[in-house]
Amino acid sequence: MAEAASLVEPGARRPGADAAPTPPPTPAGAPTAEPALPLDNAAGEPLVTARDERQELLEPGRALVLSDLAPPRLGAGEALIRLAYRMGVPGSTLAAPFAKAARPRLLGTVETPLEGDRAAGVALRAGHFLVHGVKAPIAQMEFESSTRLTPPFERVIHGFGWLRDLAASAPREQCLATAERVLRAWIEANPAPGKGPAWEIEHVGNRLRHWLVFAPWILSGEGTQLRAATLDAIAATARWLDRKVGKASDGLGAVMGWTALVAAGLLLPEGKPRRLYAEAGLARALGELVAEDGGTLSRSPLAQVDAIAALVDLRACYAAVKRDPPPFVGTMLELLVPPLLSLLHGDGGLGNWQGAGAVRAERIAALVEASGVRTRPLKDARQWGYQRVAARKSVLVLDAAPPPLPRHARAGCASTLAFEFSADGQRIVVNCGGAAFAGGQVPARIEQGLRATAAHSTLVLDETNSTAVLMHGKLGTGVNEVEIDRRTLDLTGGSATRIEASHDGYAARHGLVHRRILILRDTGHELRGEDVLLPAGKTGKRGKIGYAIRFHLGRGVEARLSDDRRGAGLALPDGSYWQFRMAGGDDGGELSIEESLWVDGQGRAHPVEQLVIQGMTSRSGGTFSWLLKKMG
């Protein structure tokens, strides 16, 4: 990484911020607290000293093929088999050149430790799909690939993820009729490989993997005709994927395709050539999916979840045929889990980042348990891009990296320098989230709005996005670099973690750089923030420009403005009380309470409120300080 000098030295005064102001008195009737420590003492000397100094300039992430993510070493004979299979020689010819090709059958029964959503499975047995809170009757579902479904339904219907949910709902004997009903309808609607959503590489990979892992649910019925058609479909899909897997639209799609091919090589007859070929492809695809710290280049926690789940299933496929998986499978699981944990709040649920909703704690815990990885959250993930600070029972997460590149983005969001904050298991400041769930209960028409900068808890300049939000989850120009400095501060009576970061997303259009400083005390009960606008060039522009600093509040948080409209009291569902105060200044900024929404892990949108500091500021820059503190 290239080092870069900080625009604002820790403890130094910034333009327009001679000293951090002490918050005005607490409104009558509100709990009281000790006054917050100022950043400087009366003599102008810093009250804090910095240690563990680290400073980097983050450029857009790039794929790193890790040295230990290599396919298994092969002898000369196996290497020749892999080469021949890649060149198109049939697997039956390579595995048994003088024998008749084996009929399709499965060589083992897979027992995956990863369970599905029981409620969705129960709904299936009752006759309808349940996808992100939306019910769709099986009898009315159009399974043809030419039919345009919303993205959530495409993933479930064509990826056959519903099999996992069905398996979690009841004993297998009670699920067979439902599984066969849906499977028969899908095969009849898609008798041969074709085009359209059903034949996107990611959906095909998921479908083939689920067919193999949950084979007892689709091959144990009494109908021999459906059983034969299903086995033929499995074999035909694997052959199609052999030829098409290299055309995946992104890294996660490629990983899903290669994972399915490895599983097919393990569980179908004469599969050794396919397995050798696919293991090499999977190792390469995994290396291209993640950055060096294990975070996916899409920066999407949902992609992180999907990659872990696929590898958990694949490891179960190896166990089914009594083979040890290649070392890179375990290595990748150990890399993928810590970054995911870094986005969890005190309630154990996922934060709302890059289109994700707040996936509930039970699902994340089950995924981590199934992975077999025992580790701690990755608090300082430079390529994954999220900074995590845990102070007792409080958790702060900051987006401190450029957005994903267009080719990696999945429901990409213009969320640079947004943060989420929770205390004692209660989310206080959040992002809206949920763009990846659009098409369920979240209307598809607001998908782009949920990906906008204004849908995140950060500063918005002139009502524009820090990075352009495009159609189909993609992003355009905007933030190219993020400067980050993280250190521990020694305070009077304790310590704090200080994160200072800046981005250039508004530099080209408005000539300003946004710098955000967050300081969380070790008690977890005081979060001090400062948002600074600095000229991108040597001289600032003339005139004024509108700004808004948004703080979307967690579900159940009740906000009330103080009499002077410079602060707000926040009553949390657990009975605790927090106070938000903005610093005084001559920028004309005002604090208001506006409506917002927050999307949970089931794809349901909930009405919430947001605090908004907004006004006009000079184009030559400005400083806006604020404080969030627990009272009582």
Summary of the structure (lengths in Angstrom):
residues: 632
radius of gyration: 26.6
end to end distance: 44.3
largest distance: 90.8
contacts: 2253
relative contact order: 0.12
helix: 33%
strand: 25%
